[in-house]
Structures are given as C-alpha cells and as structure tokens.
Amino acid sequence: RELYVRPPELLDGVRNPLCDLGECSDQNCALCRLEKGREMVRPEFLEYCVSQIIQFSNEIGREGLVYCTLGCGCLYFDWELLDRLRREGVSVSQAWLVERGYNPRHNESGRVLRARSQFCSWFADMEIYAFPCARLLRQWVKAFPRVGQAHVVVQCDAVETLPILDRDKEFRRVVVRDGGINLQVFSQLLERRRPGPGRRRDPPRCAPVRRLLRREGGEDAEFRLEEECRYKDGQWVDNVQEQLSQWTNPNVHDDIMKYLQAEYR
C-alpha cells in the first residue's frame, strides 16, 4: 500500500493499530523482502541486531538503553526490533527517531507522521523524541545533557544517513557514548552502468550488506568496523574474505591486504 510493504489494515475485522507502519517495497532494492531470494534479509538482520543488542545490554548492566535510529521512514523495522527486545527482557528507556519526512514540507510527511503516531502509541511507556535531521538531534542532546547518550544507533535501509557517522565528528562525540554500537544494513551496488548510448537498461546488480561498528573514545570519537558481511546465495559471508577470494594472483596479495586493512580498519 502506498509504495510500502505494510501490515494488514484489518485483524479479525478490527483496524490494525500498526497498519500505517511500513518498509520499502522497491524490488530493485536488495533489501526488499518481496524479491525472490531476498525474503530473509530483513528477518535475519533483525535477529542479528537482537543478538548484538542483548550482548551489549549485558555489558552495561541494568541501565536502560538509549536507542537511536537514523532514516527510520515508516518505522516498521524499528517497531519489530524494539518490540522484540522488550519481549526478550531488554530495558529500552528512550528512542530517538531521525527522519527527514518529519519536516511538514517533505512529500512523505503525511505517511511517516501517521506511522510515527502509531509507533508512539504502541510504546507509550517509552520516552520517544523525533527530529527531522541529525543536526537538531545533536543540538538537543548538547542542550539537555541529562538525556544521556545513545547506546545503539541503527541505520536500516538508510544509506543516505551513512555520512552522518562517517563525517560529523561533533555528532559522534555528542550523541553516541563511548563504546556504543552502530548496526547498519544497506543495498550496495556491485557494478556501475557504462556511460554512453547502448548501455544496458536493466537495474545494476546490488547486494545487501550489514555492518557492526563500535564507537571508540578519544577526540575524534570514530567508529571502528568490527564486522562487515554481504548476503550471497542465501547466507551472510565475510565481505573482506569475499574480496580476497576474488584475487588469484599471489604477487598482488600483500597490496590487497594493505588496501583492505586500511579500508576496513
């Protein structure tokens, strides 16, 4: 419905209180669950996030988690994840939602605001704060330090938000606490179109990629990549090892290793 994969509108003849939540239905996207062979990408990423967050919550003890989601759209994945964490006994005290559609002038504003309303009703016992851009979240946390800092930052099918953590040192330092984790899944192009007339018109091939990063201390508050996997033939494979396996010339092995170590340090 409305270009999204959504829950049914009715459940046993009664309006579904979560029917306006949704996720991308673009079948050219590697994360679309409607595409044959990709049905389990999102469910498996959900399980991965649950296991990583449970492990992280055990590290910090009884402290309630502060959850931050960037580019959350119609919030279906975030609802799935937070509801599951709650059933697993993980305490989440706050959720910070960043979505450009929260700007009332945005063309998706109506859809994402309806989804946000249902999301907030479902988690009525949780403190939920919403922002139309990362800059306003950063300013808010800086102005009200009592709210704490995020333990977990999730970016699900939100590749446009990746530069926020890559380039905005102030955001990393202010919004995310030392040792906080970042969980990403996005659609990565495997090839580019050739320029000029006569090029293929089929969509370029792409594949799902997931990442786990952890925020380090220090002035730059950079994130260290701990794991990167690509979805291939129905399973997640280590992206670094996959790239290495495609190089067969032993003379360039050392150069490749140096490149990959720099790229994925």
N, C-alpha and C positions, 0 to 999 in steps of 0.2 A: 504493500500500500504506500502510495506517495513516494515511490522510488526507494523505499526502505524495506528490509526484512523486519517484520513486526510480529508480536504475539497476536493471537486471535482477538477480535473485538468482543466476542461473547464467550463466556464459560458457563455451560449449562443454562443458557438463556439469559444470563446476567452479564452486564457490562464488565469487561475485564478492567480492573483498576490500573493495569500496566499496559494497556493496549496502544498507548502513544510512544512507548519506548521503541527503539529501533536500531538497526545497524545497516551498513552499506549493502546494496543489492547489485552493484555494478559487476557483471560477470567477467569483465576484463580485469578486475582486481583479483590478485592472488589470494586474498583473504575472504572472498565471497563464499559462503557456505552452500550456495546454490550451484556452484560449479563442480562438475564431476571430478572426483579425485581430491577435492579440497574440503569436503564436508566436515572433516575432523580437525581442520587447522585451528579454528577458534576454540572448540571444546578442549583440545589438547593444550592450547596456550592458557586457557582458564585453569586447567589442572596444574600446569607448571607454575602459574602465579600463586595459586593456593599453597602449593608445597613450599615455595620460596618465602612467602609472607609468613606462614606458620613457623618456619625455621627462624626467620628474622624476629618474630614476636617472642620466641623462646629466649632469644639473646637479650632482649630488653626487659624481660620480666613482666610485671603487672601493669606497666604503663600503657594507657590506651593509645592505639596507633593514630597518627595523623596521616590521612590518605589524600594524595593529590593526583588529579587526572587532567591531562593536557589534551585539548582537542577531543572532548568527550562526546560531541554530537548528540544523538538521542539516547545515550546513556544505557543502552541495553547491556553491553559488556560490563560496565561498572556496577549495574544492578546485580547481574549474575555473580560477580566476584564478591561484592560486599555482602550479599545475602548468604553466599556460601561460607564466607569467613565467619559470619555471625553464627551460623549453624555448627561450625567447627569449634566454636568457643573462643574465637579471637575477638578481643575488645577493640573496636574502632570508635574513637571519641569524636573525630572531626573528619569531614570530607570537603576538600577544596576542588571546585569544578571550574575549569578554564575552557571556554568555548566562545569563539568569535560570533557565533549566532546569538549570543545573549545581548548583542548590540541590537536595539529595536529596529535599526535601519537595515540590518542584514536580511537578505532574501530568504534565509532559512529560519528566521527568528521565530515565527509562529510555531513551527514544528518542534524546534528544540525547547522552546519555553513550555509547551504543553508536556513534553517528556520530562522536563525538569520538575514541573509541578507534581507529576505522579511519582517521580523518584523521591522527592522530599516527603510526600505523604507516606510512602512505604517505610522510609527510615525516619519517622517522626521523632524518635528518641535520640537521634544523632545531630550534632551541630553541623550544618551544611552551609557553606559560603560559596557564592558563584561570582565569576569575573569574566568580562568579555575579552580580556587579554592578560598575558603574563605580567606585563608591566604594572597593572593595577594590583594584582596579587602581591607582587614584590613590594610595592609601596604600602599595602595594607599590613603585611607581616612586619615591615620595618616600623610602621607607626604604632602597632599594637603587639609588641614582643611577647606579651603574656600568652598569646595563642600558640606559641611554640613554633616548631619547625616540622616539616614533613618527614615522616619515616620512609614512606613509599611514594614514588612517582610512577604513574602508569601512562604509557602512550600506546594506545591500541588503535591501529589503522589511522594514525595521525602524523604521517611523515612530515607534514608542513610544520610541526612543532619541534622537530628534532634540533634545529639550530638554537632553540632556547637554551637547552642544556649544554650544547657544544660551544656557544659563543658568548652567552651572557654570564660572565663571572659573578656579577652582583646578584643575579637571580640564584645561582647555585649557592652562593655564600649566605644569602639572607633566608631563602625559602627552604632549603634542604639541610637537614642536620648532618653532622659528621657520621659517616658510616651508613647513611640512608641508601636505599636501593632504588634502582630505576629498572622497570620492566617494559620492554618495547616489543611490538610486533608490527611489521610493515611489509608492503609489497615492493620488492626490489627488482628493477629491470635487469634482465640477463643479456640484453642486446639493445642496440640503438638502430633507429631507421637510417638507411643510407640516404643522403641528400640527392636531389635531382629528380627528373622525370623517370617514370617507370619503376620506382621503388615499390616494394610490397606494401599493400594496403592493410594486411592483417595486423591486428594489435601486436606490438612487440612482446616477446615472451617475458614473463616475470615469475618470481617465486616468493613465497613467504619467508621472512627472516625474523628470528626472535633474538633478543639480546638481554643479558643481565649485566648491569653496571652497578658499581658501588662508589659513593662519594667519599673522597679522601679528604683529610684535613689539609691545613696549610692555607696560604693566602689566596691561591687560585681556586681552591675547592673543586678540583677537577674530578671527573668520574673515571674510574678505572674499569675497563671492559673485563668482565670475568668469564663470560661465555657468549658465543655467537653461533647460532645454528640456522641452517637453511632446510626447508621442507623439500624432500626429494623422494619420489617413489613411495609416498605414504609414511615416511618417517623423518625425524629431525636428525640431520647429520652436522657434525662439526664443520663450520664454514672454513676455518683455516686449513684443516686437514683436507677438506674437499678441494681447495685451491691448490694445495701442494700436490695432490694426487694427479692433477691435470698437467703437471710439468714432468717430463720424462728425461730431459737432458741433464745428466749429473753435473755438467760443467756450470750450470746456472743455479744449482741448488743453494749454494751459500748466499747468492744475491737475493734469491727469492725469500730465504729465511730472514734476511736482514730487512727486506721490504715488509714482510708480514709482521715481524716483531714491532716495527715502527708503526704500522697501520693499526695493529690491534693491541698495543701496549696498555 
